Amino acid sequence: MVAEEKICKKDMTMRLSRFTAFVTAAAATVLMAGAAHAVAIPGLFNTGVDAGGVALVGGNGVADPHYTVFSSDLAVPTGVSAVTYFNPAYAAEDADSRWISHSSNGSPGNGTTTFRLTFSLAGDLDPSTAVITGLWGADNSGAIFLNGVDTGESRFGFNALAPFTINSGFVTGLNTLDFVITDFGPPLAFRVDNISGTVDRLVEPPQPVPAPGALGLLAIGLAGLAMRRRR
């Protein structure tokens, strides 16, 4: 009888441990269901890259598929793709970004051109939680605008890239990121590298969450096992 009692107690202990682990996991799932979590902001690209984020192949004048010449007070076409342009005085290009301009030779200069990148925070993405960071340079000076509002990020220089951070001003749906580049003598160009962003998703993907009644039954089962264990 003693041996049988020991076996029974051991069995009850194992069952109790399994029930405890299951209830703990289920409770954690209930608490996490519906909680926000950060995801990457879609549609952000460095300058001078293809759809895969790889630097465009070729010399000057290769069309950038993501950045457009939005506006300019110079005699250049607008509403068209920006193009690659490199000057030996610029910070060296790498495998995931290139310098771009409104023309293949960076001219004309002595004016201002705005380059635009668009991205979307549609659906369940919470724009109030969005943050974008990156590196950039400008020939000669630049300012970053988000949805038409100055972010306070400015840059003067092209020998090295400097960091920028944008953490407010985002909206639900389409967002516009404008790089306003002012030149004091041609060429005119700018570059964005290591751009990335995160935003919270308000709704978690559907998860199997035990109903409150099921958790209640589990609690009763645990109590019963505990009582049997004490006998």
C-alpha positions as CSV (number, residue, x, y, z in Angstrom):
1,M,0.0,0.0,0.0
2,V,2.8,2.4,0.8
3,A,4.4,1.8,-2.6
4,E,1.1,2.4,-4.3
5,E,0.5,5.5,-2.3
6,K,3.9,6.9,-3.3
7,I,3.2,6.1,-7.0
8,C,-0.2,7.8,-6.8
9,K,1.3,10.9,-5.1
10,K,4.1,11.1,-7.8
11,D,1.4,10.9,-10.5
12,M,-0.6,13.6,-8.9
13,T,2.5,15.8,-8.6
14,M,3.3,15.4,-12.3
15,R,-0.3,16.2,-13.3
16,L,-0.4,19.3,-11.0
17,S,2.9,20.5,-12.6
18,R,1.5,20.1,-16.1
19,F,-1.8,21.9,-15.2
20,T,0.2,24.8,-13.6
21,A,2.3,25.2,-16.7
22,F,-0.7,25.2,-19.0
23,V,-2.6,27.7,-16.9
24,T,0.4,30.0,-16.7
25,A,0.8,30.0,-20.4
26,A,-2.9,30.5,-21.0
27,A,-3.0,33.5,-18.7
28,A,0.0,35.0,-20.4
29,T,-1.7,34.6,-23.7
30,V,-4.8,36.3,-22.5
31,L,-2.8,39.3,-21.1
32,M,-0.9,39.6,-24.4
33,A,-3.8,39.3,-26.7
34,G,-4.6,42.7,-28.3
35,A,-1.4,44.3,-27.0
36,A,0.6,46.6,-29.3
37,H,3.9,45.5,-30.8
38,A,6.4,47.2,-33.0
39,V,6.8,46.4,-36.7
40,A,9.0,47.9,-39.5
41,I,7.5,50.8,-41.4
42,P,7.0,49.7,-45.0
43,G,8.2,51.7,-47.9
44,L,11.3,53.3,-46.5
45,F,14.3,53.2,-48.9
46,N,17.8,54.6,-49.0
47,T,18.6,56.8,-52.0
48,G,19.8,55.2,-55.2
49,V,18.6,51.6,-54.5
50,D,16.4,49.1,-56.2
51,A,13.3,47.4,-54.7
52,G,15.6,45.0,-52.8
53,G,17.5,47.8,-51.2
54,V,20.6,47.1,-53.3
55,A,22.5,50.1,-54.8
56,L,21.5,50.7,-58.4
57,V,24.0,49.6,-61.0
58,G,25.5,52.1,-63.5
59,G,27.0,55.5,-63.5
60,N,25.3,58.9,-63.2
61,G,21.7,59.3,-64.5
62,V,20.2,56.0,-63.3
63,A,16.6,56.6,-62.3
64,D,15.8,56.1,-58.6
65,P,12.5,54.1,-58.3
66,H,11.6,55.5,-54.9
67,Y,12.5,59.2,-54.8
68,T,11.0,61.8,-57.1
69,V,11.8,65.4,-57.9
70,F,8.8,67.0,-56.2
71,S,9.4,70.7,-56.8
72,S,12.2,73.1,-57.7
73,D,12.8,76.7,-58.3
74,L,15.4,75.7,-60.9
75,A,14.8,74.8,-64.6
76,V,14.4,71.1,-64.0
77,P,11.5,68.7,-64.7
78,T,9.4,67.9,-61.6
79,G,7.2,64.9,-61.0
80,V,9.9,62.6,-62.4
81,S,12.3,60.2,-60.8
82,A,15.5,61.5,-59.2
83,V,18.7,60.1,-60.7
84,T,22.1,59.0,-59.4
85,Y,24.9,61.5,-59.4
86,F,28.3,61.3,-57.7
87,N,31.1,63.8,-57.2
88,P,34.5,62.8,-55.9
89,A,34.2,65.3,-53.0
90,Y,31.2,63.4,-51.6
91,A,31.3,60.7,-48.9
92,A,31.9,57.4,-50.7
93,E,28.9,55.4,-51.8
94,D,28.3,51.8,-50.6
95,A,26.4,48.7,-51.5
96,D,23.1,50.0,-50.1
97,S,22.9,53.7,-51.0
98,R,24.0,56.3,-53.6
99,W,23.9,60.0,-54.0
100,I,21.0,61.3,-56.2
101,S,20.1,64.6,-57.9
102,H,17.6,66.2,-60.2
103,S,20.0,65.6,-63.2
104,S,22.8,63.3,-64.2
105,N,25.4,66.1,-63.7
106,G,23.9,67.8,-60.6
107,S,23.1,71.0,-62.6
108,P,21.7,73.5,-62.6
109,G,22.5,74.8,-59.1
110,N,22.1,78.0,-57.1
111,G,18.6,77.1,-56.0
112,T,16.4,74.6,-54.1
113,T,15.0,71.3,-55.1
114,T,12.6,69.1,-53.0
115,F,12.9,65.3,-53.3
116,R,10.1,63.2,-52.0
117,L,9.7,59.7,-50.6
118,T,6.2,58.3,-49.8
119,F,5.2,55.5,-47.5
120,S,2.0,54.3,-45.8
121,L,0.9,53.8,-42.2
122,A,-2.5,52.3,-43.1
123,G,-4.6,49.8,-41.4
124,D,-3.8,48.9,-37.8
125,L,-0.6,50.9,-37.6
126,D,-0.5,53.6,-34.9
127,P,1.1,56.8,-36.4
128,S,1.6,58.3,-32.9
129,T,4.2,55.6,-32.2
130,A,6.2,55.8,-35.4
131,V,9.9,56.6,-35.4
132,I,12.3,56.9,-38.4
133,T,16.1,57.1,-38.2
134,G,18.9,57.2,-40.7
135,L,22.0,59.0,-42.0
136,W,22.1,61.7,-44.6
137,G,24.2,64.3,-46.4
138,A,23.5,67.3,-48.6
139,D,25.3,69.4,-51.2
140,N,25.1,72.1,-50.0
141,S,22.4,72.2,-47.3
142,G,19.2,70.3,-46.6
143,A,16.1,70.2,-44.3
144,I,13.7,67.3,-43.8
145,F,9.9,67.8,-43.9
146,L,7.3,65.2,-42.9
147,N,3.8,65.8,-44.3
148,G,4.8,69.3,-45.1
149,V,6.0,70.2,-41.6
150,D,9.7,71.0,-40.9
151,T,11.0,68.2,-38.6
152,G,13.9,70.4,-37.4
153,E,16.4,68.1,-39.0
154,S,18.9,70.0,-41.1
155,R,22.2,69.1,-42.7
156,F,25.1,71.1,-44.2
157,G,27.8,69.0,-45.7
158,F,28.6,66.2,-48.0
159,N,32.0,64.9,-46.8
160,A,30.4,62.6,-44.2
161,L,26.8,61.5,-43.4
162,A,25.1,62.6,-40.2
163,P,22.3,60.9,-38.2
164,F,18.6,62.1,-38.2
165,T,15.6,61.1,-36.1
166,I,11.9,61.8,-36.7
167,N,9.5,60.8,-34.0
168,S,6.4,62.9,-34.5
169,G,4.2,64.3,-37.3
170,F,3.1,61.0,-38.8
171,V,-0.5,60.4,-40.0
172,T,-2.7,57.4,-40.8
173,G,-2.4,56.4,-44.4
174,L,-0.1,58.1,-46.9
175,N,2.9,60.0,-45.5
176,T,5.4,62.2,-47.4
177,L,9.0,62.6,-46.5
178,D,10.6,65.6,-48.3
179,F,14.3,66.4,-48.5
180,V,14.6,70.1,-49.3
181,I,18.1,70.6,-50.8
182,T,19.5,74.1,-51.3
183,D,22.6,74.6,-53.5
184,F,24.9,77.6,-53.5
185,G,26.8,76.5,-56.7
186,P,26.4,73.3,-58.7
187,P,26.3,70.4,-58.3
188,L,23.2,69.8,-56.2
189,A,22.7,66.3,-54.6
190,F,21.9,64.5,-51.4
191,R,22.0,61.0,-50.0
192,V,20.1,58.9,-47.4
193,D,21.6,55.8,-45.9
194,N,20.6,53.3,-43.2
195,I,17.0,54.6,-43.1
196,S,14.7,52.5,-41.0
197,G,11.5,52.9,-39.0
198,T,9.2,51.2,-36.5
199,V,5.6,51.7,-35.6
200,D,3.3,49.9,-33.2
201,R,0.6,47.6,-34.5
202,L,-2.6,48.1,-32.5
203,V,-4.2,44.7,-33.2
204,E,-2.3,41.4,-32.7
205,P,-2.9,38.6,-35.2
206,P,-5.6,36.2,-34.0
207,Q,-4.4,33.8,-31.4
208,P,-6.0,30.8,-29.7
209,V,-7.0,32.3,-26.3
210,P,-8.8,30.0,-23.8
211,A,-12.3,31.2,-22.9
212,P,-12.7,32.5,-19.3
213,G,-14.9,29.4,-18.6
214,A,-12.1,27.1,-19.6
215,L,-9.7,28.9,-17.3
216,G,-12.2,28.5,-14.5
217,L,-12.5,24.8,-15.1
218,L,-8.7,24.5,-15.1
219,A,-8.6,26.4,-11.7
220,I,-11.1,23.9,-10.3
221,G,-9.1,21.0,-11.6
222,L,-6.0,22.4,-9.9
223,A,-7.8,22.8,-6.7
224,G,-9.1,19.2,-6.9
225,L,-5.6,17.8,-7.6
226,A,-4.2,19.8,-4.7
227,M,-6.8,18.3,-2.3
228,R,-6.1,14.8,-3.5
229,R,-2.4,15.4,-3.1
230,R,-2.9,16.4,0.6
231,R,-4.8,13.2,1.4
